[in-house]
């Protein structure tokens, strides 16, 4: 049984370990964040293990181009995670696909530029996107407010549905997946409390949410020891990629709008 499981996960484990190993550390993130402008930032990202996220960005991209490009790259990561998971994880693959559709819907609600950048490279296509693109984007502002509220509720329901989509697990795999679920649940609750505190006070610590993100990344990496031949390692990889996406997005948009983004690096990579 152990040998069969090792063979089942051998290729995925090697790919995931290599990808995690290439992710920038705290000093590399500080170097990236010190870029003088958006083009220099993109160049530093490409040289620091973040090439996937900025692969075909044009020179001096505007915010809309950055947003559409990064969502496309995120969809490709989601697709790759789905392909790495064994067939018995089909329920979670469907869950991941739904998450990709929610991200796409969020972009449609917040963007004023409907044109996506050209991503016609030779990689596998991303997961399918939300159909009927126009359905969320016409009508008065009150409709858009309702759509945003519905989307937030949809994200909440989606996150809570994780455990039910996993197959029956045993041993190290069960332990790691349950720990991941608990870590993410606790992290999201901390974010909610942080935002409630900010709403009640005029003193806002702009670094606090990033510190929580950095702590989550450290906690996830702490689970990588021991037996690596299970789906938990793939899920850790996926979450670490999601955190990279978020930080790349924040840095790129800040530079495109000439904002100071030094606080993103508080707490390390």
JOURWO-V216063 format. One record per pair of residues at least 4 apart in sequence whose ideal C-beta (glycine too) atoms are under 8 Angstrom apart, sorted by the first residue. I is the first residue (numbers start at 0). J is the second residue. Records with the same first field share a line. If there is no record, write none. Layout:
I = J  J
This chain:
0 = 4
1 = 5
2 = 6
3 = 7
4 = 8  228  229
5 = 9  228
7 = 85  228
8 = 12  85  227  228  229  230  232
9 = 13  228
10 = 14
11 = 15  83  84  232  233
12 = 16  227  228  232
13 = 17
14 = 18  83
15 = 19  83  232  233  235  236
16 = 20  227  232
17 = 21
18 = 22  236  240
19 = 220  223  235  236  239
21 = 48
22 = 48  239  243  268
23 = 27  28  31  47  48  49  268
24 = 28  267  268
25 = 29  264  267  268
26 = 30  268
27 = 31  47  48  268
28 = 32  246  264  267  268
29 = 33  264
30 = 43  47
31 = 40  43  44  47  49  250
32 = 250  260  261  263  264
34 = 39  40  42  43  254
35 = 39
36 = 40  254
37 = 41  59  60  251  254  255
38 = 42  58  59
39 = 43
40 = 44  250  251  254
41 = 45  53  56  251
42 = 46
43 = 47
44 = 49  50  52  53  247
45 = 49  50  53
49 = 53  243  247
50 = 54
51 = 72  75  76
52 = 69  72  243  244  247
53 = 68  247  251
54 = 72  120
55 = 68  116  117  118  120
56 = 60  64  65  68  116
57 = 64  116
60 = 64  65  68  251  255
61 = 65  255
62 = 66  252  255  256
63 = 67  110  111  112
64 = 68  112  116
65 = 69  248  251  252  255
66 = 70  106  109  110  248  252
67 = 71  106  110  112  114  115  116
68 = 72  116  118
69 = 73  244  247  248  251
70 = 74  102  103  106
71 = 75  115  116  118  125
72 = 76  244
73 = 77  99  102  241  244
74 = 78  99  102  103  125  126  128
75 = 79  122  123  124  125
76 = 80  237  240  241  244
77 = 81  95  96  98  99  125  126  237
78 = 82  99  123  124  125  126
79 = 83  123
80 = 84  95  233  234  236  237
81 = 92  95  96  126
82 = 123
83 = 233
84 = 88  91  92  230  233
85 = 230
87 = 166
88 = 92  165  166  230
89 = 93
90 = 94  163  164  165  166
91 = 95  161  164  165  166
92 = 96
93 = 97  164
94 = 98  157  160  161  164
95 = 99  126  237
96 = 100  126  127
97 = 101  157
98 = 102  157
99 = 103  125  126  127  128
100 = 104  126  127  128  129
101 = 105  150  153  154  157
102 = 106
103 = 107  128  129
104 = 108  129  135  150  153
105 = 109  150
106 = 110
107 = 113  129  132  135  136
108 = 135  136  143  146  147  150
113 = 132  136
128 = 132
129 = 135
132 = 136
133 = 137
135 = 146
136 = 143
137 = 142
138 = 142  143
139 = 143
140 = 144
141 = 145
142 = 146
143 = 147
144 = 148
145 = 149
146 = 150
147 = 151
148 = 152
149 = 153
150 = 154
151 = 155
152 = 156
153 = 157
154 = 158
155 = 159
156 = 160
158 = 183  187
160 = 164
161 = 165  180  183
162 = 180
165 = 176
168 = 172  173  176
169 = 173
170 = 174  226  229
171 = 175  225  226  229  231
172 = 176  229  230  231
173 = 177
174 = 178  231
175 = 179  222  229  231  232  235
176 = 180  230  231  234
177 = 181
178 = 182  222
179 = 183  219  222  231  234  235  238
180 = 184
181 = 185
182 = 186  215  218  219
183 = 187  215  238
184 = 188
185 = 189
186 = 190  211  214  215
187 = 191
188 = 192
189 = 193  211
190 = 194  208  211
191 = 195
192 = 196
193 = 197  207  208  211
194 = 198
195 = 199
196 = 200
197 = 203
205 = 262
206 = 210  262  265  266
207 = 211
208 = 212
209 = 213  262  263  264  265  266
210 = 214  265  266
211 = 215
212 = 216  242  245  246  266
213 = 217  265  266  267  268
214 = 218  266
215 = 219  238  242
216 = 220  239  242  268
217 = 221  267
218 = 222
219 = 223  235  238  239
220 = 235  239
222 = 231  235
223 = 227  232  235
227 = 232
228 = 232
230 = 234
231 = 235
232 = 236
233 = 237
234 = 238
235 = 239
236 = 240
237 = 241
238 = 242
239 = 243
240 = 244
241 = 245
242 = 246
243 = 247
244 = 248
245 = 249
246 = 250  263
247 = 251
248 = 252
249 = 253  260  263
250 = 254  260  263
251 = 255
252 = 256  258
253 = 258  259  260  263
254 = 258  260
264 = 268
